[in-house]
Structure formats: structure tokens, C-alpha cells
Amino acid sequence: MWVCCPGCGRSPGAATPDGRAPRRRVLVAVLCAASFISVADTTIVTIALPAIRRALEFSPAGVQWVLNGYALVFGGLLLLCGRLGDLYGRRLLFGAGLVVFLVGSLVAGVAAGPGTLVVARGVQGAGAAGFVPASLALLTLSHDADDHAGRSRAVGAYGAAAAAGFVVGMVGGGVITELWGWRWVFFVNVPVAAALVLGGLLVLPESRGHRVTTRLDLLGAVTVTAGLVLVIYAMTSVPDVGLSSWRTLGPGAAGVLVLACFVLVESRHPAPLVPLRTLGRTAVLVPNAAVALLSMIGIGWLYVLTLYFQEVLHRGPLQAGLLFAPMTVSAVVASPLGGRMAGRVGVRRTAITGLLLLGAGLVAMTAGVRPEGSLPPVLVGTVVGEFGFMLSSVALTLAGTRGLPADESGLAAGLLNTSIQLGSGWGLGVVAVVVAAGLSVATEAHYADALRGALVACLGICAGALVLVGWRLHRTPRRPDRSV
């Protein structure tokens, strides 16, 4: 059984004989709210980008850094922050990350120029890199080791909160920008983050691994952060400059080289930031690889649908955001169901079921994306596909967090979130290249054909994920949680 401190004998927030289940529910609610805000902050800013570009006089290419500045720092620091939580306290990291995120949001809201806003977005990314893995680690440790059903339900609720954050960001971003101006898409984070800091202080117990040490693998931290930043930078450059540009190949090659140095450092360090034996475990590698593939699909169809709704169907930003509402309702329903299903039939069967539904949804969307602007098949595809996406996402998250002992739960959360970031970067690059290639050979009237080609690419990625999960996930042993 995982214990929050020596001699305590119970998991953080777990129900006790004197009845503390309500406190655990509040604990889960606080952590789910953190999941909500982390997703909502990305989509709410995406909708506000045109207004931000006009107000601060960003160049058409430069405005992407409002998103990329956040993604670079967030993705680059995830592994480091996940491990810091294991070593020095997950509640401490959760609160500190939220405070940094709050400050970044406040500075972004008052930014007077492009540079200030991009830097503030980087600060937001650093804060999110702290509280996101800490929240997932605390969530998975909020139930006793043998309470798989309870843990599955909690992770399902966490996923539902993320799905709700998506739609609130897409729809709310349009509403807030239109009624109050783009600055409020950042200001709205301030009271929410402050409330979560207070809630964390009141209900979250501190937890850390038993191998607490003041010695941190600094060289490993520097190399993995720098390597991930360079690789993610290369990925985010693909939609603008293509795969063959030096802006993609140069940073990408440098990032791979720095990550190779990281592997060398970790193989020789007595207390590595990320033990190589951890990365080599099938129980860790397979769920993370599948999560990366799933993230490629998630960002890919979001990109395609956004273009389809606005460029082919000629809907405005607010109307386009509302067209994502059925998809998000489906996700909110599927997430808790995925948790319960995983607890009853296992993560492998749940993930396979989800991927099959995801594939069916992609087939429907591919059939519906047409030059004449067909909408009903696409909406049906988004509902079915998102339902499957969330089933498989919850199952793979459970598989990934069970692959490591409790004292490395922060590392497990950091690895999963890093896989999401890398998958999102690769997915956006792949679909952008496919769309660009389709447009180079198609007339403007056949713009939908290029988008359909990107959906076919997503379908191929889904097939790859299905093969990986069906072939290897069943060989992943469920490692029992260890006392910390």
C-alpha cells in the first residue's frame, strides 16, 4: 500500500475508518479543476489569436509564438518537474506551479507588446509544467493501492474535466474575446488559479518518494530540458516552414544530439533524473508510445476540423467553437465511463474498444468532409470518435501510471505529459504537411480534399496505435504499488 508518510499507513486523501470520503472527493475535485484549467488555457487562447495579432501588431508568422512559447516551456520542463515532485513534494510543486501560472497569466493580460506576451506565455508554461504532473501524480495516489476501481473513476473524472476545459476554451474564448476583449482570456485564469492554490493548501496532503535527497541530477535536468525544447521547437516549426527547412532540421538534429547526451549522463549518474531502466520497461514504454500516437490524432483532427468549419463551411470563430460542443459532451460522458470500464474489464480491452470507435469516427469524418460542405456526417464522426478517444486515453493513462511504483508517480505523470506534448507536435506537423501537399495539387474548390487526406493520415496513425496496444499492452504486467 502507498503511504503518504512513514507510519501513516494510508494513501493521501483516502477514506479512513472515521469517514473521510467527502474530503477525498474535494481533493479529486481540486485536481480535476487543475486539469480543466490547463486544457482551457490552450484552446481559449487559440480562439483569441486573431484579436491578439491585431492589437499587439504581431506578424502573421510571429503570432504563433503565443502558442508555441507556452508549448516549448511546458513540454521541456515536464520531466524535470515530475521528478522534482517525487523528490521534494508533490503538493509543494502543485502550489508553486499554480502561483507561477497565475503570475504569467497576469503579466500576459497587461502585456503591451509581442515580446512581453510571449515571455509571459513561457512563464505560464513553466507553471503548468509544475502543477499538471503533480496533479496527476496526486490523483493516482489518492486511492489505496488495491482500490483499482476507485482510481479508475478518479482518472476518468480527470479526463472529463480536461474535455470540459476544451469546450469551455473553444466557446468561452470566442465569447470573452467578443464581449470583454482578448486580455480577459488571461485574466480569467487569475481567480481560478488562486482558488486552486487555496484549495490545495486545505485538502491536499504532502507526498514524496522515500528516496528523498537534496542531490539533483543537474546535468541530466539541463540536457533533457534543452533537448526537449529543441525537438518541440522543430515540431512546431513544421506547419510554417515545412519538414525540409533548416528551421526544422537544425533544431531537430540538435535536440536529438542533446537527448543522446542526456542518455549518456543518465547511464553514468548515481542518482539519475530519469533512470534508463524505467524508460526500458514495457509497462512504461508501450502506454507512453500509444499516448503519443493518440495525441497525434487529437491535435490532427482538431486542426483539420477548425479549417473545415471556417474555410469550407465559412463559419465564424464563435460558430466554429460551438460546432465542437457535441464532441466535447461525448468526451465528458466517455471519460468516467472509461474509468469504470477499465476497472471492470481491464485497460487493454478498454483501450482497444476506444481505438476501434475512434477509427469508426475518423471514417465518418473522412466521408463527410467534402467540397460542398457536408456537416452531419462530420458531427456524427466527432461524437463517435471523441467517445473512443477518451475511452482509450483514460485506459492508457491508467496503464502508464501503474507501470511505476508510487515513489515515482511524478516521473510517470511527467513521462505521460511529455508523450502528449511530443505527440501533439508531431501530429500537427504531419497533418499540416499533408494539407499543404494536398493544396499544392488541388484547386481552391477542392480544399476539402486536402483536409480529407489529413484525416486519412490520422486513420493510419489510429491503426498503428491499435496494433501496438493489441500486440504489446497485454504483455504489460501490472506492477503493485510500493510503500514509500
N, C-alpha and C positions, 0 to 999 in steps of 0.2 A: 504493500500500500504506500502511495505517495504521502509524505507528511510535510507540513509546512515549516516545521522546526523540530530539532531533536526533542524526542519525548512527547511531541504533541499528539501524534497518532491519528491525524485525520487530514484530509485534503483541504485546501483553502476554500472556505465558503461551503463546505459540505454540511449536510444536515447532521445534527448530533442528537443524542438521546433526549436532551432537553428542548428539542424542537427549534431548529434554526433554518428550516427550509425557506421561509419567506426571505430571510437575509440572502440566501443563495440566489433566489430569484431576482432580487435587486442587483446583486453582483453581476449576474448574467445580463441584466438589462443595461447596466453601465457599459459593459464590454461590447455588447451589441450596438450601443449608441456610438461607440468609437468606430466600429466597422462602418456604420452608416455615414458618419461624417467624412471618413477617409475616401469613400467612393463618391459621395455627393460633391465633395470639393473638386474632383476632377471633371465631372460632367457639367456642373454648374458654371465652371469657368469656360468650358468648351463652347457653350451656347453664347457666352458674353464676348467671345473673341472679336467679332466684327466691331462691336462698340468700343472695346478697349483699343483696337488698332486705330480707329478714327480719333479717339480722344487723346491718346498719347503719341500719335503720329508714328506708329510702328511702320516699318516697311512691310510689304506683303510677305516676304520671307522671314523677316525678323520676328513677327508676331508669334511664330511657332514656339519661340523660346519661353513664352508664358506657360506653355505646357511642358516643353522639354526641360526647362530649368528645374521644374518640380520633379519630373521623372528621373533625371540624371542623379540628383542628390538622394532621392528616395531609394532608388534601386541600388545605388552604390553603397549606401550605409546599412542596408538591411542585415547583412550577415554580421557585421560588427555590432550593431545594436542588439540583435538577437542574443549574441554571446554575452554582451555586457549585462543584459538582464539576468542570464543564468548565473553570472559571477557575482554581481553586486546588488541584485534585487529587481524583480520584475515590476513590482508596484512603483518603486522609485523611478524606473525607466518610463513607465506608463505616464506618471505625473509630469516628469521632466519633459517628455516628448510633447505632451499636450500644451505645456507652457510655452515651449519653443514654437509650436504650431500657432498658438494664439498670437504671439508677438509677430510672427511672419504675416499672419492674416491682417493684423492691424496696420503694419507698415505697407502691405500691398494695397490696402484700402485708401491710404493717404498718398500713395506714390504720385509724384509729379512728372516722372519721366520714365522712358522704357527701361533704363538701367536699374533704377530703384525697384521697379516692379519685378524684373527678372531675378534680382538678388533676393527680394522678399519671397518669391516663389521657391527659391532654393532653400531658404530658411524654413518655409512650410514643409518642404520635402524632408529636411533633416528631422523636424519634429515628428512627421508621420512615420519615418523610419524607426523612431523610438517607440511610439505608442501602438503601432499596428502589430508588430511581432509580439510585444509584451501583452497586448490584449488577447491574442490568440493563445499564447502560452498559458496565461492565467485562466482562460476559458477551459482549455483541455485539462487543467489541473483542478477545476472547480468541483469535480466529482471523484469519488473513490475509484481506485484502480479497477475494481471489479464491476463498477456501475457503467457498463458499456452503453446501455440503453439511454441512461441519463446524459452521458457525454455526447452521444449521437444527437439527442434532441437539442442540446446546447449549441453544437456546431451547426445544426440545421437552422436554429434561430439566428445565429451569427450570419449565415448566408442570406437569410431572408432580410435581415437588416441592410446588408450590402445591396441587395436587389432593390429595396425600398429607396436607398440612397441614390441609386441610379436614376429612377424615375423622378424623384424629387429634384435631383440636379438638372435633368433634361427639361422638365416642365417648369420647375421653380426658377431656373436660370433665365428662361425667357420672360417669365412674369416679373421677376425682380429687376432685370435689366430694363424692361419696358416701363415699369412704374416708378422705380426709385433710382435707376442708374446702375452702371456696372460696378461701382465701388462697393455697393451693398452685397455683391456676391462674395466679397471677402469679409466685410464687417459682420455678416450673419454668423460667421464662424466663432466670433469672439465670445458671445454669451454662451454658446453651446460648449465650447472648449472649457470655459471657466466652470460651468456646471459639472462637466465630467471630471475636472480636477477635484472639485469638492466632493463629488460622489465617490471618486476613487479613494480619497483620504478616509471617508467614512466607512466604506464597506469592503474595500479590497485588503486582504491580508498580505503581508510581505512574504515573498518566497524567493528562494535562490537554491542553487545546487550545493551539494555537500563539499564540492571541491572548490570552495571559495578561496580566492587568492588575490593578493594585490598585484601580482605579476601578470601583466597583459602582454600578449604577443604583438608588440607594436609594429614590427616589420611585417608580420602577416596581415595586420589590420590595414596598414598603408597600401600594401600590394594588392590585396583583394578589393579594397575600395577603389583604388586608381584603375585597376583592371576592369572592374565592372562599369565604372563611369565611362571609360573609353569605349568599351563594347556597346553600351547602351547609346552613347553618343553616335556611334557609327550606325546603329539600327535606326535611330530617329532621323538621321540624315537621308536615308534611302528614299522616302517619299518626295523629297525636294531635288536631290541631285542624282539619284539612281545608284544601282549597285556598283557600277564601274568607275564612279568618281573617286578622286583621291580623298575627298572628304569622307567617303565611306571606307575605302580600303585602307587608308593610312591609319586612322584611329582604331579601326577594327584589328589590323595586324598588330599595332602597338598594344592594344588591350589583351590580345591572346598571348603576346610575349610576356606582359606583366603578370598575367594569371599563371603562366608557366613558372615564372619566378616565385609566385605565391606557393605553388605546389612544392617547389624545391625547399622553400623556407619551412613549410609545414612539416615536411618529411624529416627535418633536422631539429626542429624546436622541441624542447622537453614538455612544454605546455602549449600546444598549438591552438590557434584560434578556432580552426576547423579541422579536427582530426581526420586524416585521409582515410582511416578505416571506416569512419562514418560515411563518407561520400561513396565508398565502395560497397556498402551494404545494399543488397537488392531491396530490402524493406524501405530504404531511403531513396535509392536511385529511381526505381520504377514509378512510384507515385509522383515524384518531382518531374520526371520526364513527361508523364501523362498530363500533369497540371500545366506544364509549359505548352504542350500541344493544344490543350483545351483553351488556354489563354490566347493562342494564335487565332483560333476560331472566333473567340469572343470579340476581340478587337477588330478582326477582319470583317465580320458581318455588320458590326456597328458602323464601320467606315462605309461599307457598301450601301447599307440602308439609309444612312444620312445623305449620301449623294443621290440615291434613288428618289427619296422623298422630296428633296429640294431641287435637284437638277432635272429629273424626268417628270415627276408629278407636280413640280413647281409650287410646293407648299412653303410657307414661311417658317422661320425658326420655331415659333410657338406651336404652329400646327404640326410641324415635323416632330417636335418633342412629344406632343400628345399622341402621335401615332405609335410611340414606344410604350404607351401605358398598358395595353393588353399584354404585351410581352413581359412587362415587369410584374403585373398581377400574377401571371403564370409563375414567375420566379419566386414571388413571396409565398405562394401556395406550395410550390415544389420543394423549397428548402427544408422546412420542418418535416415534410413527408419523407424526404431523402434521409434525414437523420433517423427517423423511426424505421424506415425500410432497411437501412444499413445495420441497425441494431438487431433486426429480426432475421434477415436473410444473408447478411454479410456485405462487406464493402465491395467485393468483386462483382457479385451479381447486381448490386445497385448501380455500380459504375457502368457495367455492360448495358443494362437496361437504359440508363441515361444516354449513353452514346448512340444506341440504336434510335432512340427518339430524336436525338439531336440530328442524326443523319437524315431521318424522315423529314424533319423540319427544313433542313437545308435543301432537300429535293423539292419540297413545295415552294420554297422561296425562289429556287432556280427556275422552276417552271413559271412562276408568276412575274418575274422581272422581265418586262417586255417594253419595246419602244412605245407602244400605245398606252402604257401606263396602267397596268392591271394592279389592283390593290388587294382584293380579298384573299387570293392565294398566298400573298406575301404575309399578310397579317396572321393567317392560319399557321403558316410556317414559323413565324416568330413565336407564337404561343406554344406550339408543339416543341420546337427546337429549344426554346428557353427552358421549358419544363425539363427536358432531358439534360440540358446543360447544367442546371442546378442540381439535379439528382447525382450526376457524375461528379460535379465539383465538391459537393458535400462528402461523398464517399471517398474521393481521392484525398481530401483534406484529412479525414479521419485516418486513412491508411498512412499518410505522411507523418502525422503527429504520433501515431502508435509505433512508428519504426524506430524511435529513440527512447531511451529511458527518461524518466521525469526530470532528472537534473540537467538534461539537455533539451528541454522543451522549447526554450527560447531559440536555440540553434535550429531546431526543427521548424519553428514558425518562420525564422529568418530565411531558411532554405526554401520553404514553400513560397513565400512572398517574392523572393528573388527569382524563382522559377516563373512566377506570374509576370514579373516585370520583363524578364528576358523573352518570354513567350509573346507578350504584347508587342515588344519591339520588333521581333522577327515577323509576327503576324501582320503588323501594319506595313512593314517593308515588302512582304510578299504580295499582299493584295494591291498595294499601290503600284508595284511594278507590273502586275498582271493587268490592272486597269489601264495604266499608261501604255502598255504594249497593245492592248485592245483598241485604244483610241487612235494609235498610230496607223492602224489598218482599217479603221471603221469611219464611216461618215458621222456627222453630228447627230443625224436621225437615228443612228444605231448605238447611241451612247449606252443604252441598257445592255447591249451585247457584251460590252467590256465589263460591266458590273456582273453580268451573269457568269463570265469567265472566272471572276474572282470568287464567286460562290462555289463554282466547281472546284477551285483550288482548296477552299475550306472543307468541302466534302471529302477530298482526298486526304487532308490532314485528319479529319474525323475517322476515316478508315484506318489510318496509321495508329491513332490512339486506341481504337477498338482492338486491333491486333496486339498491341503492346499490353493492354490490360488483360485481354483474354488469355494471352500466352504466358505472361510473367507475373501478373499480380497474384494469381492463385498460389504461386510459389513463395510469396512473401510471408514469412512467419510472423505471427502476432507476438511481439515481444512484451512480456509483462512489465508493467511499471515497477521501478525500483525505489526503495526508500531513499530519501535524500538526506 
